[in-house]
């Protein structure tokens, strides 16, 4: 399965239109980890599964989403309600409750991916306002096979950041 993950565009609708147009039909699913600052009725959400961020005020956005795709169970939240700035413990407990093997979140605007206890935790960074030591406007694509997760980060021009490619064996 192939998943596109984006977060924290903060009102920049055009970048999401570009992503949807570029990847529609080329990935199995597109995920938005919150802080879009768009309306929940926006037609873009026909292409993306989306959660509510701390800058999304409409209650129609869900706080979390759990999706099953093939052998993957994906748990997505923005991260502010799981206190991700202080670590992944709360997020891990939430993911464990739904038996997720992929956890997607944003909020920090910082690129990050790691595997803990056979679960992939991924923050795509911010497509508009990056923070932290890696100042790149980014999104990520996960390729999940029965044996591994392959994660590649991309810039707004859809070119891969070659140094931001990670492969994790499952189990």
C-alpha positions as CSV (number, residue, x, y, z in Angstrom):
1,X,0.0,0.0,0.0
2,X,1.2,3.5,-0.7
3,X,0.1,6.5,1.4
4,X,0.7,10.2,1.1
5,X,0.9,12.2,4.3
6,X,0.8,16.0,4.7
7,X,0.2,18.4,7.5
8,X,0.1,21.9,8.7
9,X,-0.5,23.8,5.5
10,X,-2.2,26.6,7.5
11,X,-4.6,28.0,4.9
12,X,-2.4,27.4,1.9
13,X,-5.1,25.6,-0.1
14,X,-3.2,25.6,-3.4
15,X,-0.5,23.2,-2.2
16,X,-3.2,20.7,-1.3
17,X,-4.9,21.1,-4.7
18,X,-1.5,20.5,-6.3
19,X,-0.8,17.4,-4.1
20,X,-4.3,15.9,-4.9
21,X,-3.9,16.6,-8.6
22,X,-0.4,15.1,-8.7
23,X,-1.1,11.9,-6.7
24,X,-4.8,11.1,-7.3
25,X,-4.8,7.5,-8.6
26,X,-1.0,7.1,-7.8
27,X,-1.3,6.4,-4.1
28,X,-3.8,4.2,-2.3
29,X,-4.8,6.9,0.3
30,X,-4.0,10.5,1.2
31,X,-3.9,11.7,4.8
32,X,-3.9,15.2,6.2
33,X,-2.8,15.5,9.8
34,X,-4.6,18.7,10.6
35,X,-4.1,22.5,10.8
36,X,-5.4,23.0,7.3
37,X,-7.5,26.0,8.3
38,X,-9.9,25.1,5.6
39,X,-13.7,24.4,5.9
40,X,-14.8,20.8,6.6
41,X,-17.0,21.1,3.5
42,X,-14.1,21.8,1.2
43,X,-14.1,19.5,-1.8
44,X,-10.5,18.7,-1.2
45,X,-11.6,16.4,1.6
46,X,-12.9,14.0,-1.1
47,X,-9.3,13.2,-1.7
48,X,-7.8,13.3,1.8
49,X,-8.7,11.8,5.2
50,X,-8.3,14.7,7.6
51,X,-8.3,15.4,11.3
52,X,-8.8,18.5,13.4
53,X,-5.7,20.5,14.3
54,X,-5.4,23.1,17.1
55,X,-6.0,25.8,14.4
56,X,-9.0,24.0,12.9
57,X,-12.1,25.2,14.9
58,X,-15.0,23.5,13.2
59,X,-16.3,20.6,15.3
60,X,-17.1,18.6,12.1
61,X,-13.4,17.6,11.9
62,X,-12.7,14.4,13.9
63,X,-9.9,14.5,16.5
64,X,-8.7,11.0,15.4
65,X,-9.2,8.6,12.5
66,X,-8.6,4.9,12.4
67,X,-8.4,3.3,9.0
68,X,-7.7,-0.3,7.9
69,X,-6.0,-0.7,4.5
70,X,-4.9,-4.2,3.7
71,X,-2.7,-5.4,6.6
72,X,-2.2,-1.8,7.9
73,X,-4.2,-0.2,10.7
74,X,-3.5,3.5,10.6
75,X,-4.2,5.8,13.5
76,X,-4.1,9.5,12.7
77,X,-4.4,12.6,15.0
78,X,-3.0,16.1,14.9
79,X,-0.9,15.5,18.0
80,X,-1.8,18.5,20.2
81,X,-4.3,16.4,22.3
82,X,-1.6,13.7,22.7
83,X,1.1,16.2,23.9
84,X,3.5,15.1,21.1
85,X,5.8,18.0,21.9
86,X,6.7,16.1,25.1
87,X,7.1,12.7,23.5
88,X,5.2,9.8,21.9
89,X,4.0,8.0,25.0
90,X,0.3,9.2,24.9
91,X,0.3,8.6,21.1
92,X,1.7,5.1,21.6
93,X,-1.0,4.3,24.1
94,X,-3.8,5.5,21.8
95,X,-2.3,3.6,18.9
96,X,-2.1,0.4,21.0
97,X,-5.8,0.6,21.8
98,X,-6.7,0.2,18.1
99,X,-3.8,-2.1,17.3
100,X,-2.3,0.4,14.8
101,X,0.9,-0.4,13.0
102,X,1.1,3.1,11.5
103,X,0.7,6.3,13.5
104,X,0.4,9.7,11.6
105,X,0.6,13.1,13.3
106,X,1.6,16.7,12.8
107,X,1.5,19.7,15.1
108,X,5.2,20.1,15.7
109,X,6.0,21.1,12.1
110,X,9.1,18.9,12.4
111,X,9.9,16.0,10.2
112,X,10.2,12.7,12.0
113,X,9.8,9.0,11.6
114,X,10.7,6.0,13.7
115,X,9.6,2.5,14.5
116,X,8.9,1.5,18.1
117,X,7.6,-2.0,18.9
118,X,6.8,-2.7,15.2
119,X,4.8,0.5,14.9
120,X,5.8,3.3,12.5
121,X,5.4,6.8,13.9
122,X,5.5,9.5,11.2
123,X,5.3,13.3,11.2
124,X,5.4,14.6,7.6
125,X,6.6,18.0,8.9
126,X,4.8,21.1,7.6
127,X,4.2,21.7,4.0
128,X,4.1,25.5,4.6
129,X,5.8,26.4,7.9
130,X,8.6,24.0,8.8
131,X,10.3,24.2,12.3
132,X,13.1,22.5,14.0
133,X,16.5,21.4,12.8
134,X,15.3,20.4,9.3
135,X,13.8,23.5,7.7
136,X,12.2,21.9,4.6
137,X,8.6,22.3,3.5
138,X,7.7,18.7,3.2
139,X,5.2,15.8,2.9
140,X,5.9,12.1,3.0
141,X,5.0,8.9,1.2
142,X,5.0,5.6,3.0
143,X,5.2,2.4,1.0
144,X,4.0,-0.5,3.2
145,X,4.8,-4.1,2.1
146,X,4.4,-7.3,4.1
147,X,8.1,-7.0,5.1
148,X,8.9,-3.4,5.4
149,X,8.0,0.3,5.6
150,X,9.7,2.6,3.1
151,X,9.4,6.3,3.9
152,X,10.4,9.1,1.5
153,X,10.1,12.8,2.2
154,X,9.4,15.2,-0.7
155,X,9.4,19.0,-1.2
156,X,6.7,21.1,-2.6
157,X,8.2,20.6,-6.1
158,X,7.5,16.8,-5.7
159,X,11.2,16.1,-5.8
160,X,12.5,13.6,-3.1
161,X,14.9,14.7,-0.4
162,X,17.3,11.9,-1.1
163,X,18.8,12.1,2.4
164,X,15.3,11.7,3.9
165,X,14.6,8.2,2.8
166,X,14.1,5.5,5.5
167,X,13.5,1.8,5.3
168,X,12.3,-0.2,8.4
169,X,11.8,-3.9,8.5
170,X,8.6,-5.1,10.0
171,X,9.0,-7.4,13.0
